């Protein structure tokens, strides 16, 4: 084995070879093992060249007492001569490490940079309410595109009673003869919305900037006597509900992990589109608000509230007087997303009077086991008890169980 050393300080590349003592086999293997360990420490043992300081090969030369470490040092120096002088540029799309004082919201991706599962413009790095109501720049799906609103569903229905002869206190608004409807029927619901304006009072270019918005929505619910062959399978009731509303976003911490996310106001018309004597309709204005609490990467709680006031109509044209005493004047909805496969919802309406009326509705949404990550289709079980299941039933109490399919979150 031979050892290298400099022959002349003035010419470092002129080397002479000097024989050294032959190493025994065990000592040779120990030296090789030590060299592999020393290779990881060479950066500290042999610094790179710097102005006014020793070059790396000179630092390696200083390791004469440890031949294995010196050999490893020279090898690393040789390798460094073939590497590019500068490190490859870091991709601009790579996430930056959080700095002091930065929050996860500040590190959300830009609109054209997917992070996690990206569904169109609905990035799941934002909260559920932010995605649904497009409260921030990073969840903005732009204007005049169709979105889902309430569940779009088809269900088979069983109830404890059916309104065969609808009545109203207004003269000329009660059915003259009963119709042989069945308690078993089907229910169809179509509900869509579109954003007609955005960024009126709050806007910004950063993904986390709040954006306010104006929406138009339409919901249609029909009860279809599909199993009533005797009556030629008629549609027993169809309610139409167009509405216009304004959403103002917030990011206010309420404590306990809750965040107040939005306030809003709207106007809604609801009618069944039928002729006398079973024509029904009313108009109302409402205020709304919502808050949410994340429970985990795939779970969370949402609370949404509405309170409304009916727009007055003349006594001679009021088709359903006192409807707010039955259907209610306010509602509170709680949603619990258990995980990607299961969600529970509870909606309570109240008349806000001493004679308490209203309704309670419980919804259970179940995703297909093998497709919960990429489908908006859900098995849907719903239990309703109270008044106002349809406009024809505004003053009739019913218990209704519905089982079917719903399309949500699109």
C-alpha positions, 0 to 999 in steps of 0.5 A, a space after each residue: 500500500 502506498 501513501 501520497 504526500 506533497 513534494 513541493 509546497 510551490 507545486 502541489 500537484 507534483 507528488 512523490 510516492 513513499 512506501 509504507 508498512 504493509 497492513 494486516 488483513 484485519 487492520 485493512 478491513 477496519 480501515 475500510 469500515 472506518 472510511 465509510 463512517 468517516 465519509 459522512 463526517 467529511 463535510 465537517 472535517 474538510 471544509 470547502 475552499 473559501 477566500 483566504 483559507 486552505 483549499 479542500 485538498 490541503 485540508 485532506 492532506 492534514 489527515 495524515 494520521 488517519 489514512 482511511 479518512 484521508 483517502 475518503 476526503 480526497 475521494 469526496 474532493 474529486 467528486 466535488 470537481 465534477 458537480 455543477 457549481 450551483 444547486 438546481 432551482 427549487 420548483 416554484 410549486 413546492 410548498 414552503 416550510 411554515 415560518 414563525 407566526 405563519 398559520 396553515 391558512 397563510 400557506 394555502 395553495 395558489 388557485 392553479 396549484 392543486 394541493 390534496 384532492 382538488 375538485 375543480 375549484 373546490 380545494 379541500 385544504 379550505 373548510 367545508 363552509 368556505 368550499 360550499 359558499 365560496 367564501 374565499 378566493 381559493 374556493 371561487 368557482 366564478 359566476 353563472 355556473 350551476 352548483 348544487 344547493 339542497 340535496 337533489 334526491 329521489 326517495 320512496 316515502 311512507 307516512 302516517 297520513 296523507 292529505 286527501 282533501 287540503 283545507 285553508 281558512 280563506 274562503 274558496 281555498 279548500 278542496 271540494 272533494 277528497 282524492 284517494 291518495 295513498 300514504 306510500 309514494 315517492 318524492 323528488 327534489 331538484 335544487 340548484 343555485 348560481 352565483 350572479 355577482 362576487 367581490 362587491 365589498 370584500 375581495 382580494 387576489 390571495 387564495 385566503 382573501 374573503 369574497 362576498 357574493 350574490 346568489 340565485 337558487 331554485 328548489 322544486 319538491 314533488 310528491 308523486 303517487 307512483 304506486 297509485 295506479 287507480 288514480 293514474 299515478 298523479 303528482 299529488 303536490 309540487 312546490 316551487 321555491 326561487 330565492 335570491 340572497 347575499 353572503 358576507 364572509 367572516 373569519 371570526 374565532 368564537 372559542 372552543 374551536 368554533 369559527 363564525 364564517 358568514 352572515 347573509 340576507 335573502 328573499 324567497 317565494 314559495 308556491 305550488 303552482 296550482 289553481 283554486 281551490 288548492 293554490 298555495 303561496 307565500 313570500 318572506 325575507 330572512 337573515 342567516 348565519 353559519 359557524 363551523 368547527 373542524 374535528 379532524 381531517 375528514 370530520 367537522 360540525 356546522 351550525 346554520 341559522 335562519 330567521 324570517 318574516 313573512 311579507 304581508 298579503 291582503 286578507 282576501 288574497 292570503 291563500 294560507 293565513 297563519 302559515 308561519 304559526 305552523 311552518 315556523 319563523 326560524 330554523 336551526 340546522 346542525 350538520 355533523 360530517 363524521 367522515 367521508 362516508 357518513 354525515 348526519 343533519 338535524 333541522 329544527 323549525 319553530 313558530 317562536 310563539 307560546 303555542 309551539 309548532 314547527 317541525 324536526 327533520 333528521 337526515 343521514 347520508 351514507 356514501 358508497 363504501 368503494 367510492 366515497 372519495 370521488 362520488 357525490 352520490 349518497 344513500 339518503 335516509 330522512 325522518 320528518 315530523 311536523 308541519 310544512 312538509 309541503 305547502 298543501 300540508 302546511 296546516 297538517 301534521 305528518 310523520 314521514 320516512 324517506 329512503 332513497 338516493 341524493 346527489 350532494 356537493 357538486 
